[in-house]
Amino acid sequence: MTKTKVLVAGATGYLGGNIVRALHGRGYWVRALARKESRLGDNRPFCDEVVEAEATNPGTLNDLVDGAKILVSSLGKHDFKRKPTARQVDYQANLNLLQRAVAGGVEHVVFVSVFNGGALRERGIDSIACREDVVDAIKASGLTWTIIRPTGFFNDMKDFFHMAAKGTGWVIGDGAQRINPIHGADLADFIGDALDDPRSRGQERSVGGPDTFTFREILELAFDALRRKPKVRGLPFWLLNGSTPLVGLVNPFVADLMRSVAALSELGAVAPPYGTHHLADLFLELAAK
Ligand SMILES: NC(=O)c1ccc[n+]([C@@H]2O[C@H](COP(=O)([O-])OP(=O)(O)OC[C@H]3O[C@@H](n4cnc5c(N)ncnc54)[C@H](OP(=O)(O)O)[C@@H]3O)[C@@H](O)[C@H]2O)c1
């Protein structure tokens, strides 16, 4: 039987690497888009083909789609550098891919945005607005779509571990905001399930991991893994809110992150649970290194 061809954008990233593995394991023929093939690392064997191109430059994307029926994109900016901007990457690069998908005969687009993305866009968080604008474009494209809305990723929870390893963990307010972060492998499996299930077409699927914590509990988990007495300090909300405009003058992406954290405190980040990976195991692994 001919395998369904899927194009994965963001394949060199944390989630994209897990997506490549999961979809290859489910019998899909996987084409990975990469700026540099070498960045696929251990995930290279799970790619049937690699196309080196710059999604921000539509001129490099001409043969990209070529026979693919599905586009899965987790491509996005994940640093604090001023250039390229989130508008150029999260929005324009994904829009370039969408336009190639429409022209090239892709049938189904799966796009990874964020949990509560609509509400975060309404609060003026630019990096999220860029992804939500892509969601709007996908819905208007005429293609079949599935929008995935995850909470936080395990990869980003490592920052809590590194704080604890330095001796003091910082939370916003009393750290009572709740989140159920998800491992990249679990999220990739969730995306695989969504692709295999026709009922997910035209749907937005929110998802988090199996365990819910407060941010203070995440830090305590990290201190436990390090076998250290927890030392957790709270950053007052007024300081966060008051300093954001000033920070924005120096670095708009850090200010955006601060606005996200403040909004998250109000909205919460607990989505329907999925998966089998536990944060405690990740922290124990990190502590053993
Ligand atoms: N992190 C979270 O907690 C979280 C939570 C909810 C949703 N999400 C969403 O999930 C997405 C993926 O997250 P992730 O952790 O997998 O991110 P990641 O590891 O940083 O991967 C980002 C991918 O985008 C590509 N990329 C970045 N800048 C680019 C540019 N200028 N031009 C072309 N490609 C570029 C990267 O390619 P290179 O390897 O070449 O740099 C990489 O393949 C995010 O964009 C975010 O919207 C994240």
The ligand as an SDF file (V2000), in Angstrom:
LIG
                    3D

 48 52  0  0  0  0  0  0  0  0999 V2000
    7.4580   25.6980   24.1890 N   0  0  0  0  0  0  0  0  0  0  0  0
    6.2450   25.6190   24.7170 C   0  0  0  0  0  0  0  0  0  0  0  0
    6.0520   25.4480   25.9300 O   0  0  0  0  0  0  0  0  0  0  0  0
    5.0660   25.6970   23.8090 C   0  0  0  0  0  0  0  0  0  0  0  0
    3.8100   25.6120   24.3460 C   0  0  0  0  0  0  0  0  0  0  0  0
    2.7150   25.6460   23.5030 C   0  0  0  0  0  0  0  0  0  0  0  0
    2.9150   25.7810   22.1470 C   0  0  0  0  0  0  0  0  0  0  0  0
    4.1640   25.8700   21.6340 N   0  0  0  0  0  0  0  0  0  0  0  0
    4.3190   26.0230   20.1810 C   0  0  0  0  0  0  0  0  0  0  0  0
    5.0530   24.9510   19.6460 O   0  0  0  0  0  0  0  0  0  0  0  0
    5.9870   25.4280   18.6870 C   0  0  0  0  0  0  0  0  0  0  0  0
    7.2000   24.5150   18.6460 C   0  0  0  0  0  0  0  0  0  0  0  0
    7.8690   24.5230   19.8920 O   0  0  0  0  0  0  0  0  0  0  0  0
    9.3040   23.8340   20.0320 P   0  0  0  0  0  0  0  0  0  0  0  0
    9.5980   23.7750   21.4860 O   0  0  0  0  0  0  0  0  0  0  0  0
    9.3530   22.5740   19.2180 O   0  0  0  0  0  0  0  0  0  0  0  0
   10.2330   24.9490   19.3560 O   0  0  0  0  0  0  0  0  0  0  0  0
   11.7450   24.7930   18.8610 P   0  0  0  0  0  0  0  0  0  0  0  0
   12.4000   23.6180   19.4610 O   0  0  0  0  0  0  0  0  0  0  0  0
   12.4090   26.1170   19.0620 O   0  0  0  0  0  0  0  0  0  0  0  0
   11.6020   24.5250   17.2880 O   0  0  0  0  0  0  0  0  0  0  0  0
   11.2710   25.5620   16.4310 C   0  0  0  0  0  0  0  0  0  0  0  0
   11.4000   25.1200   14.9820 C   0  0  0  0  0  0  0  0  0  0  0  0
   11.1470   26.2690   14.1690 O   0  0  0  0  0  0  0  0  0  0  0  0
   12.2790   26.5160   13.3370 C   0  0  0  0  0  0  0  0  0  0  0  0
   12.5920   27.9430   13.2120 N   0  0  0  0  0  0  0  0  0  0  0  0
   12.8430   28.8220   14.2000 C   0  0  0  0  0  0  0  0  0  0  0  0
   13.1820   30.0230   13.6900 N   0  0  0  0  0  0  0  0  0  0  0  0
   13.1370   29.8930   12.3410 C   0  0  0  0  0  0  0  0  0  0  0  0
   13.3760   30.7570   11.2590 C   0  0  0  0  0  0  0  0  0  0  0  0
   13.7830   32.0170   11.4400 N   0  0  0  0  0  0  0  0  0  0  0  0
   13.2360   30.2700   10.0040 N   0  0  0  0  0  0  0  0  0  0  0  0
   12.8600   28.9870    9.7930 C   0  0  0  0  0  0  0  0  0  0  0  0
   12.6420   28.1050   10.7810 N   0  0  0  0  0  0  0  0  0  0  0  0
   12.7660   28.5490   12.0360 C   0  0  0  0  0  0  0  0  0  0  0  0
   13.4600   25.8420   14.0290 C   0  0  0  0  0  0  0  0  0  0  0  0
   14.4500   25.5760   13.0430 O   0  0  0  0  0  0  0  0  0  0  0  0
   16.0340   25.6110   13.4100 P   0  0  0  0  0  0  0  0  0  0  0  0
   16.3060   24.3080   14.0990 O   0  0  0  0  0  0  0  0  0  0  0  0
   16.7020   25.7180   12.0930 O   0  0  0  0  0  0  0  0  0  0  0  0
   16.2510   26.8030   14.2950 O   0  0  0  0  0  0  0  0  0  0  0  0
   12.7850   24.6020   14.6090 C   0  0  0  0  0  0  0  0  0  0  0  0
   12.6750   23.5970   13.6370 O   0  0  0  0  0  0  0  0  0  0  0  0
    6.3040   26.8550   19.1440 C   0  0  0  0  0  0  0  0  0  0  0  0
    6.5810   27.6740   18.0280 O   0  0  0  0  0  0  0  0  0  0  0  0
    5.0910   27.2970   19.8980 C   0  0  0  0  0  0  0  0  0  0  0  0
    4.2670   28.1500   19.1660 O   0  0  0  0  0  0  0  0  0  0  0  0
    5.2410   25.8430   22.4320 C   0  0  0  0  0  0  0  0  0  0  0  0
  1  2  1  0
  2  3  2  0
  2  4  1  0
  4  5  1  0
  4 48  2  0
  5  6  2  0
  6  7  1  0
  7  8  2  0
  8  9  1  0
  8 48  1  0
  9 10  1  0
  9 46  1  0
 10 11  1  0
 11 12  1  0
 11 44  1  0
 12 13  1  0
 13 14  1  0
 14 15  2  0
 14 16  1  0
 14 17  1  0
 17 18  1  0
 18 19  2  0
 18 20  1  0
 18 21  1  0
 21 22  1  0
 22 23  1  0
 23 24  1  0
 23 42  1  0
 24 25  1  0
 25 26  1  0
 25 36  1  0
 26 27  1  0
 26 35  1  0
 27 28  2  0
 28 29  1  0
 29 30  1  0
 29 35  2  0
 30 31  1  0
 30 32  2  0
 32 33  1  0
 33 34  2  0
 34 35  1  0
 36 37  1  0
 36 42  1  0
 37 38  1  0
 38 39  2  0
 38 40  1  0
 38 41  1  0
 42 43  1  0
 44 45  1  0
 44 46  1  0
 46 47  1  0
M  CHG  2   8   1  16  -1
M  END
$$$$
